[in-house]
Amino acid sequence: MDLIQEGQFILTGLSKINVLLGKNGCGKSGLLKRLESFLTQQNNGEINYVTPERGGSLRYEAGVEQNVIAGENWAKDQKRQNQWPSFKHYSVTQYRRLETLSLREIEKNHEIRADFTKTFDTIIQKINNLLTNVKIVRGTKGDFDIFTIDPEAKIEPQQISSGESEIIALAIECLTFEKSCDAT
């Protein structure tokens, strides 16, 4: 995609990954929402709008997963709002999806399957490489547990810093988006 024209905006020189920066209130969110709508209508490329004000705790909430399952566009509709109080609950649901997509990829790709070092823990390590004080570990209920690194001790999601919580949530979002694109 070298050129996209949407309303008053003309975007050129687009590459595989693009970053949009600007002052508060200059129209970044509006542009991204219109761009997402345009690309969806054109069936041209994938776009993942991450809402700027993300709330919640990194805990699994069955109601969020039910909304994702029941409404094909529920998550996209939530993301289009500039505030999403259940974003981090959604991130844990996305973690579950990331695990499923990763394991299916391993199952289907004989080259990956032959390499016993490639597991879902390899994906988790990508997230943990971004963290300095905590790490996530596969949990027994299809989600993850959080541990401090030194000394190693299990902690509750509300005990980690907001920055660590954001890194985990956004890493899950990016990795799930990547795996979703690879699967199609």
N, C-alpha and C positions, 0 to 999 in steps of 0.2 A: 504494500500500500504506500504509494508515493504521495498521493494527494487525497485529502478528504475535505470537502466543503460542506459545512453545516451552518446554515444561517449566516451570521456575520463572520464566522470563523473559517479560516483556510489553514489546514495543517499540511505541511510538506516535510519531506525527508524522514518519514516515519520508519522506524526500524522494528526489530523484534520486540524490544522492550523500550518504553518511553516513559519519561518522568515529567510531570507538569508542576512547576513551582510558581508561586505568586503571593502577593499580599492578601490578607483577609479581605473578603468581600469583592475581590476583583473578577469573580466569575468562574473560578476553576471548577467548582462542583457543578455548576450549571452546564458548563461546556462538557464535562465528563458524562453527565446524565444524558445530554442530547446526543453525544457521540455514541454512547452505549445503545440508545434507542435507534440511532441511524444504522449502526453496524448490525444490530439484531434484525432490523427490517431488510437490510441488504444481504443478510446471511453471509457477511464478509468479515471473517476474523473473530477472535474472541476478545472480550473485554471484561475486566473484573473491577468494578468500582468498589473501593473499600471506604465505607462511611468514616468521616473524620472523627466523630465523637463516639467512641466505643466504650460501652459499659458492661457491667456484669462481672461475674467471677468465673474463673476457669473450672467450672463444675458442670457435670452432665445434667441437663434438664430434659426429661422425656417430652415435655410439651413442645420444646423447640424442635426436636427431631420429628415429632408428629407433624408440625407445621411444614417442615421441609418436605416430608414425604407426601403430605396431602396436597400441597400447593406447589406446582412446578415452578412458579415465579415468586413464591413467597419470599425467599431469601433476597432475590434481586429487588423486590419491592421494598423490603426493609433497608437494604443498602442504599437505596436512593434517598432515604431520609438522612439528614445530616447528623442525627443522633439515633443511636440504637442501643437501648439499655441492656439488651440480651446478646450483644455481639459476642462476648466471650463464651456464653453458653453455646452459641452457634459454633464457635471455634472448636469446642470439644466434640460437637457433632461432626464437624469437618475432619477432625482427627480420626474419628471412626471411619469416615469415608476414605481418608488418605490411606489408612491401613488396608482397607478392602481393595482399593485401586492398586496399591503397591504389591499386595500379595497376588492379585490377579495377573499383574505384569510379570512377576516372578514365575508364576504358574505357566503362563503362555509362552514365555521367551526361553527357549531351550538353553541359549548361551548364558543368560542370567541364572537360570535354575541350576546349571552345572557348576556355577561358582558359589560354593557354600558360604562364602564370606558375605554375600549379598543377601540381606534379610531386611525385614522392616526395621530392625534396630539400626541398620545403616542410615535409614531415613531419619530416625529419631536423633542420631548423632549429628546430622546436619543442623538440627534445631539446637542441640546442646552445645555445639561449637560457637553459637552466638551468645551463649550465656556465660557469666563469670561466677556467680554465687550459688546458683541452683542448677538442677538438671531434671529432666522428665524421664520417667521410666514406665514402660508398658505396665498397665494395671491389670487386675484380674477380671474387671467388669467391662472390658472393651474400651476403656479410656486410659488415662495416665495418672501416675502419682508424681508428686513433686518432692524432691529431696534437696537439702542443703548439701554443698560440696565438702566444706571443711568446718566442723566435723559433719560426716554424712548422717543425716537424720531426716525422716519423713516429716513434711510440714503440710499444712492446709493451704489451699490456693490463696486465701485472703492474707496469708502471712508473707507472701512475696511482694516485692516492690511493684509499683505500677509500671515501671519501665520493663521489668522482667516479664510481667504479665502481657504487656504489649508485644514484646519480642516473640514470645511463645505464640500468641494469637496470630500475629501477622505472618510468622514463619509457616504456621499450619495453613493459613489462607493461601500463601504463595505456592507452597508445595502441593496442596490439593488442586489448585488451579493448573499447575504444570502437569500433574498426573491426569487431570480431566482432559486437558488438551491432547496429551499423548494417547489417551484411550480412544479419542475420536478420529 
